[in-house]
Amino acid sequence: MADQKIGQLLDTLGVTVDLDEGDMVTDAHVLLKVVKPDGTASLVKAVSESLDWITLIGMLTAALHIENSGYTNARDDDQ
C-alpha cells in the first residue's frame, strides 16, 4: 500500500471545518474508516508531518472529551 495525499478524498466526503478569518491550522490527525474490496472494514489514521506524539495524544484526548460531553467555546460564554 502506498502513501496517498487525502485532501481531495476529504473534499469528496464533504469534510468541512468552521474556522474564523485569520485562523491558522498547524496540525491534523485524520481517522478514516476504510471498507476493503472483500467487505471488511478497518480504521486508518493519517497525521500531518509536523505532528509530534505529545500533541497527537492531546488532540485525541480533547476529541474524546468533546465527543463525550460537548464543547463550548469560552469566548462565546462571555458574550
C-alpha positions as MATLAB code, in Angstrom:
seq = 'MADQKIGQLLDTLGVTVDLDEGDMVTDAHVLLKVVKPDGTASLVKAVSESLDWITLIGMLTAALHIENSGYTNARDDDQ';
ca = [
       0.000    0.000    0.000;
       1.430    3.395   -0.997;
       1.033    6.691    0.852;
      -1.567    8.929   -0.767;
      -2.481   12.586   -0.375;
      -6.014   12.719    1.061;
      -7.097   16.347    0.610;
      -9.264   15.597   -2.425;
     -10.664   12.487   -0.732;
     -11.743   14.554    2.279;
     -13.306   17.099   -0.083;
     -15.226   14.312   -1.842;
     -16.523   13.078    1.527;
     -17.748   16.597    2.318;
     -15.432   17.147    5.287;
     -15.588   20.772    6.432;
     -14.343   22.766    9.405;
     -15.556   26.053   10.923;
     -12.593   28.442   11.015;
     -12.505   32.164   11.699;
     -10.667   34.534    9.392;
      -7.005   34.555   10.332;
      -7.082   31.115   11.994;
      -4.010   29.043   11.109;
      -4.222   25.254   11.059;
      -0.913   23.818   12.253;
      -1.522   20.092   12.682;
      -4.005   17.426   11.656;
      -4.970   13.938   12.753;
      -7.409   12.166   10.460;
      -9.158    8.885   11.235;
     -10.619    7.069    8.233;
     -12.978    4.107    8.025;
     -11.920    2.017    5.036;
     -14.007   -0.769    3.510;
     -11.878   -3.299    1.670;
     -12.995   -5.000   -1.575;
     -13.881   -8.139    0.421;
     -16.262   -6.121    2.626;
     -14.118   -5.976    5.751;
     -13.750   -2.611    7.451;
     -10.711   -1.142    9.130;
      -9.560    2.140   10.635;
      -6.609    4.009    9.181;
      -5.015    7.110   10.662;
      -3.115    9.881    8.975;
      -1.229   12.750   10.584;
       0.422   15.903    9.356;
       4.197   15.775    9.004;
       4.833   18.163   11.881;
       2.521   16.446   14.394;
       4.506   15.145   17.366;
       3.242   12.333   19.591;
       2.582   14.560   22.608;
       0.330   16.884   20.602;
      -1.331   13.851   18.994;
      -2.236   12.412   22.422;
      -3.570   15.823   23.477;
      -5.682   16.125   20.326;
      -7.091   12.623   20.784;
      -7.896   13.276   24.442;
      -9.609   16.560   23.582;
     -11.580   14.910   20.758;
     -12.836   12.194   23.113;
     -13.858   14.807   25.676;
     -15.683   16.884   23.052;
     -17.480   13.838   21.610;
     -18.481   12.578   25.067;
     -19.570   15.832   26.687;
     -19.780   18.544   24.055;
     -17.722   21.695   23.689;
     -18.477   25.286   24.481;
     -16.086   27.987   23.381;
     -15.161   30.026   26.475;
     -15.116   33.201   24.337;
     -18.763   32.619   23.413;
     -19.787   32.224   27.079;
     -18.550   35.721   27.949;
     -20.768   37.446   25.379;
];
